[in-house]
Amino acid sequence: MISNWLSRIFSNDMAIDLGTANTLVYVRGKGVILSEPSVVAVKMDLRRGPRIVAVGTDAKKMVGRTPDNIKAIRPLKDGVIADFEVTEAMLKHFIFRIHKRRMFVKPRIIVCVPAGVTQVEMRAVREAAESAGARDVYLIEEPIAAAIGANLPITEPTANMIVDIGGGTTEVAVISMSDIVYAKSLRVAGDKIDSDIIKYVKHKYSLLIGERTGEMVKMLIGSACHTNDEMVIEVKGRDLIAGVPKVIPLRSSEVTEAISGPVRAILETIKTALEQTPPELASDIVDRGIVLTGGGSLLKNLDEVIRRETGLPVVVADDPLSTVVLGSGIVFENFDLYRDVLMRA
């Protein structure tokens, strides 16, 4: 009884966007207070077993730079848990940091999950959060959280179309009356764009580059369509023929060619969603347009390509990287209003 009373006094409600690429945490009354890469560095010790040596930003710095006995692991794949124990350890680390090492912390937690997540995947998320120290765990589908975070009127009988492009998945959904009318979760997003850049450089230049370099190229000169403003950057890697370090110039037009597959897949998913939307709601989308969220929406000219292909207004949310976790936080701040959008596993 005493420990339960203490946990309620000292805990804070938390919303967690447990993403493939990044994990963001919103604390009720404080806003977004943590944004870290979803990466954990694990050291394999023959005597003591696996041991975590870094989490988040510190672990991401180790990607591609560690000896054989240390592995930088991304425990989520395509928006769902791929390594339960490492995910649990990562959540414990973040909760511990936020609550400044207080012992009696048992927060209520909302965790965001992809649309169409299976019952098994939901249970895995719930159990990981409970094992990490949560008192109560609620789940919310990412498109709904994104729509709330983008200040869309989801409780009204009008269509709200959201396209949330994260690291592992792209969520395309039409929402009305606090529920999803149509949703499609596409396992093509930021990570796929990065990997296609890596493959392109490997095949065209016989140069092997790492994940961090692929992501850097995307952020600096990546574009969803060809433009008159050609940019060039130097890319460093290992020559696969000579086996020595090498530097090549890479043009933005080449990157656009490299990522055309993922961009086309996202466009086709959006078009399918529009085709499947009931006529009355489709007319609302003509007026209200499409809202883009997630880190992938920051790809240069992506909004313009979608606008051109669909003929609809397209806007990028004010803070696309944080929109999902902000929406989940708003649910806690207005729990009675949004209680019905939460899921049960």
Legacy VTK file of the C-alpha trace (Angstrom):
# vtk DataFile Version 3.0
C-alpha trace
ASCII
DATASET POLYDATA
POINTS 345 float
0.000 0.000 0.000
2.770 2.450 0.947
4.822 1.751 -2.192
1.680 2.146 -4.373
0.885 5.494 -2.693
4.469 6.693 -3.188
4.467 5.630 -6.851
1.389 7.748 -7.517
2.900 10.795 -5.808
6.320 10.650 -7.448
5.376 9.407 -10.941
4.547 11.485 -13.983
2.338 10.395 -16.861
4.482 9.800 -19.942
3.779 9.398 -23.656
6.392 7.504 -25.673
6.815 7.501 -29.434
8.774 4.267 -29.662
10.079 4.698 -33.191
12.347 2.560 -35.349
14.813 5.438 -35.720
14.130 7.659 -32.691
12.350 7.477 -29.340
10.657 10.611 -28.026
9.154 11.053 -24.559
6.508 13.561 -23.465
5.957 14.107 -19.734
2.585 15.443 -18.684
2.794 19.107 -17.770
6.355 19.452 -19.103
6.170 18.662 -22.811
8.720 16.743 -24.892
11.790 16.321 -22.709
13.655 13.504 -24.448
14.484 12.700 -28.068
17.109 10.009 -28.612
18.001 7.501 -31.340
16.485 4.043 -30.760
19.896 2.414 -30.532
21.506 0.346 -27.780
25.178 -0.686 -27.670
25.654 -4.137 -26.150
29.005 -5.642 -25.149
29.290 -9.418 -25.331
31.208 -10.710 -22.310
31.923 -14.440 -22.203
31.982 -14.520 -18.394
29.200 -12.074 -17.456
27.041 -12.298 -20.557
25.741 -9.346 -22.619
26.072 -5.916 -20.979
24.628 -2.579 -22.119
27.345 0.060 -22.491
25.414 2.929 -24.159
21.881 3.952 -25.082
20.496 6.569 -27.472
22.822 9.239 -28.878
25.940 7.700 -27.334
25.071 4.312 -28.837
24.356 5.759 -32.288
27.837 7.279 -32.380
29.139 3.711 -32.199
27.246 2.422 -35.261
29.820 0.988 -37.668
32.689 1.947 -35.342
32.781 -0.824 -32.719
35.000 -3.884 -32.211
33.464 -7.321 -32.742
32.507 -7.739 -29.081
30.293 -4.604 -29.073
27.156 -4.445 -31.194
25.101 -1.300 -31.785
21.562 -2.699 -31.939
18.356 -1.075 -33.167
15.795 -3.123 -31.211
12.796 -2.001 -33.283
12.207 -2.969 -36.898
9.429 -1.657 -39.126
7.871 0.116 -36.162
7.555 -2.963 -33.922
9.753 -4.692 -31.360
12.368 -7.000 -32.885
14.444 -7.517 -29.711
12.296 -7.569 -26.569
15.068 -7.559 -23.945
16.998 -4.710 -25.543
13.801 -2.661 -25.998
12.943 -3.174 -22.332
16.447 -2.081 -21.304
16.224 1.004 -23.505
12.861 2.008 -22.009
14.180 1.487 -18.465
17.157 3.700 -19.260
14.977 6.533 -20.596
12.452 6.332 -17.729
15.298 6.262 -15.206
16.855 9.378 -16.771
13.593 11.292 -16.864
12.709 10.584 -13.244
16.234 11.350 -12.054
16.844 7.952 -10.472
13.925 8.037 -8.022
13.203 4.537 -6.739
9.416 4.627 -6.349
8.555 5.706 -9.879
5.658 3.877 -11.537
4.356 6.181 -14.291
1.309 5.701 -16.467
2.511 5.420 -20.051
0.967 5.814 -23.502
2.978 4.083 -26.230
2.455 4.760 -29.943
2.142 1.760 -32.285
1.706 1.470 -36.074
-1.790 1.177 -37.539
-2.762 -2.446 -38.078
-0.400 -3.705 -35.396
-1.150 -7.324 -34.423
-2.322 -8.498 -31.011
1.035 -10.230 -30.488
2.929 -7.040 -31.313
0.680 -5.002 -28.998
1.282 -7.419 -26.132
5.040 -7.208 -26.718
4.936 -3.397 -26.452
2.743 -3.510 -23.360
4.917 -6.113 -21.617
8.113 -4.205 -22.439
6.682 -1.007 -20.941
5.403 -2.844 -17.843
8.774 -4.557 -17.364
10.441 -1.157 -17.676
8.431 0.076 -14.680
5.093 1.389 -15.968
2.094 1.284 -13.612
-0.508 1.355 -16.406
0.124 1.062 -20.150
-2.100 2.439 -22.896
-1.560 2.103 -26.637
-2.476 4.553 -29.386
-2.203 4.162 -33.144
0.401 6.493 -34.638
-1.870 8.104 -37.299
-4.385 9.147 -34.632
-1.634 10.494 -32.369
-0.135 12.356 -35.338
-3.499 13.875 -36.256
-4.053 15.068 -32.677
-0.513 16.455 -32.544
-1.133 18.317 -35.820
-4.247 19.921 -34.251
-6.663 18.256 -36.666
-10.310 18.095 -35.501
-10.475 14.312 -35.328
-13.564 14.267 -33.064
-15.704 15.932 -35.757
-17.552 14.112 -38.591
-15.081 15.344 -41.217
-12.180 13.614 -42.952
-8.625 14.231 -41.774
-5.904 12.637 -43.902
-2.555 12.094 -42.280
0.660 10.680 -43.755
3.214 9.899 -41.051
6.622 8.961 -42.511
8.908 7.611 -39.815
12.060 5.530 -39.850
10.583 2.065 -40.373
7.017 2.677 -41.530
4.842 5.126 -43.423
1.357 5.396 -41.943
-1.370 6.654 -44.273
-4.770 7.142 -42.676
-8.118 8.868 -43.035
-9.653 9.729 -39.662
-13.149 10.865 -38.711
-15.102 10.863 -35.437
-12.028 9.831 -33.398
-11.574 6.644 -35.382
-9.730 5.397 -38.452
-11.857 5.093 -41.572
-8.995 3.738 -43.657
-5.368 3.033 -42.765
-2.403 1.424 -44.431
0.968 0.810 -42.796
3.726 0.652 -45.405
7.088 -0.740 -44.330
8.891 1.748 -46.532
10.133 4.967 -44.923
13.308 6.783 -43.896
15.395 3.646 -43.340
14.529 2.299 -46.782
15.537 5.618 -48.353
18.893 5.443 -46.529
19.515 1.845 -47.606
18.685 2.620 -51.254
21.255 5.430 -51.233
23.835 2.984 -49.834
22.983 0.426 -52.534
23.170 3.027 -55.308
26.629 4.215 -54.272
27.792 0.612 -53.930
26.579 -0.454 -57.376
27.545 2.677 -59.316
30.839 3.575 -57.658
31.881 0.278 -55.982
32.044 2.290 -52.765
30.806 0.924 -49.463
29.315 3.535 -47.141
27.688 3.117 -43.739
24.201 3.824 -42.362
25.181 7.191 -40.904
26.661 8.341 -44.230
23.548 7.245 -46.121
21.371 9.211 -43.705
23.649 12.247 -43.982
23.433 12.188 -47.806
19.625 12.047 -47.605
19.460 14.993 -45.232
21.955 17.193 -47.092
21.110 16.685 -50.771
18.205 14.225 -50.909
15.184 15.357 -52.944
11.970 13.603 -53.956
12.195 15.096 -57.458
14.761 16.565 -59.813
15.372 20.302 -59.485
17.368 22.952 -61.310
19.393 23.535 -58.153
21.977 20.758 -58.476
24.071 20.121 -55.359
27.221 18.049 -54.905
28.828 16.640 -51.754
31.872 14.485 -51.100
31.090 10.999 -49.849
33.691 8.904 -48.034
33.764 5.136 -47.897
35.753 2.011 -48.714
36.606 1.121 -52.301
35.312 -2.422 -52.822
37.848 -3.127 -55.569
41.050 -1.652 -54.128
40.008 -2.139 -50.504
41.205 1.330 -49.454
39.380 4.483 -48.281
38.060 6.618 -51.131
36.173 9.884 -51.664
33.698 10.464 -54.512
31.522 13.436 -55.532
27.796 12.633 -55.362
25.171 14.794 -57.079
21.675 15.485 -55.793
20.189 14.249 -59.098
21.821 10.860 -58.451
20.292 10.703 -54.982
16.857 11.495 -56.436
17.319 8.578 -58.828
18.456 6.317 -55.994
15.409 6.984 -53.805
12.766 6.992 -56.547
11.523 3.532 -55.479
10.564 4.418 -51.888
9.088 7.761 -52.989
6.931 5.994 -55.608
5.787 3.397 -53.046
4.670 6.159 -50.654
2.824 7.954 -53.469
1.006 4.778 -54.530
-0.074 4.105 -50.932
-1.496 7.629 -50.667
-3.385 7.199 -53.955
-4.813 3.871 -52.790
-6.029 5.499 -49.572
-7.779 8.226 -51.573
-9.435 5.595 -53.790
-10.695 3.693 -50.732
-12.098 6.754 -48.938
-15.932 7.130 -48.987
-17.097 9.922 -51.365
-18.397 12.292 -48.675
-15.148 12.116 -46.764
-13.126 12.379 -49.976
-14.773 15.741 -50.630
-13.522 16.919 -47.220
-9.963 15.961 -48.184
-10.262 18.064 -51.344
-10.930 21.076 -49.102
-8.688 20.231 -46.130
-5.835 18.488 -47.925
-3.176 16.089 -46.640
-0.998 16.655 -43.575
2.536 15.191 -43.529
4.269 14.295 -40.269
7.331 12.306 -39.210
10.996 12.821 -39.981
10.570 11.463 -43.511
8.261 14.349 -44.389
11.328 16.619 -44.215
12.704 15.079 -47.430
13.105 18.009 -49.811
10.245 18.514 -52.276
8.262 15.499 -51.057
5.258 17.680 -50.286
5.476 19.192 -53.775
5.597 15.748 -55.422
2.526 14.577 -53.477
0.716 17.826 -54.325
1.503 17.386 -58.013
0.504 13.694 -58.114
-2.772 14.042 -56.184
-3.879 17.576 -57.062
-4.618 18.152 -53.361
-3.313 20.711 -50.852
-0.381 19.272 -48.883
1.111 20.765 -45.737
3.927 19.623 -43.466
3.137 19.776 -39.730
4.848 22.536 -37.739
7.046 20.084 -35.817
6.941 16.872 -37.880
9.538 15.008 -35.793
7.537 15.470 -32.585
3.950 15.437 -33.888
3.169 11.850 -32.846
4.489 12.153 -29.289
2.884 15.604 -28.907
-0.456 14.079 -29.891
-0.024 11.301 -27.345
0.825 13.899 -24.703
-2.314 15.874 -25.559
-4.304 12.679 -24.901
-2.948 12.596 -21.335
-3.589 16.320 -20.879
-7.223 15.798 -22.031
-7.718 12.185 -20.985
-11.528 12.210 -20.727
-11.918 13.768 -24.188
-9.597 11.317 -25.934
-10.043 8.166 -23.834
-11.832 6.373 -26.718
-8.835 6.618 -29.075
-6.729 4.359 -26.833
-6.317 0.673 -27.700
-6.368 -2.469 -25.600
-4.166 -5.525 -26.131
LINES 1 346
345 0 1 2 3 4 5 6 7 8 9 10 11 12 13 14 15 16 17 18 19 20 21 22 23 24 25 26 27 28 29 30 31 32 33 34 35 36 37 38 39 40 41 42 43 44 45 46 47 48 49 50 51 52 53 54 55 56 57 58 59 60 61 62 63 64 65 66 67 68 69 70 71 72 73 74 75 76 77 78 79 80 81 82 83 84 85 86 87 88 89 90 91 92 93 94 95 96 97 98 99 100 101 102 103 104 105 106 107 108 109 110 111 112 113 114 115 116 117 118 119 120 121 122 123 124 125 126 127 128 129 130 131 132 133 134 135 136 137 138 139 140 141 142 143 144 145 146 147 148 149 150 151 152 153 154 155 156 157 158 159 160 161 162 163 164 165 166 167 168 169 170 171 172 173 174 175 176 177 178 179 180 181 182 183 184 185 186 187 188 189 190 191 192 193 194 195 196 197 198 199 200 201 202 203 204 205 206 207 208 209 210 211 212 213 214 215 216 217 218 219 220 221 222 223 224 225 226 227 228 229 230 231 232 233 234 235 236 237 238 239 240 241 242 243 244 245 246 247 248 249 250 251 252 253 254 255 256 257 258 259 260 261 262 263 264 265 266 267 268 269 270 271 272 273 274 275 276 277 278 279 280 281 282 283 284 285 286 287 288 289 290 291 292 293 294 295 296 297 298 299 300 301 302 303 304 305 306 307 308 309 310 311 312 313 314 315 316 317 318 319 320 321 322 323 324 325 326 327 328 329 330 331 332 333 334 335 336 337 338 339 340 341 342 343 344
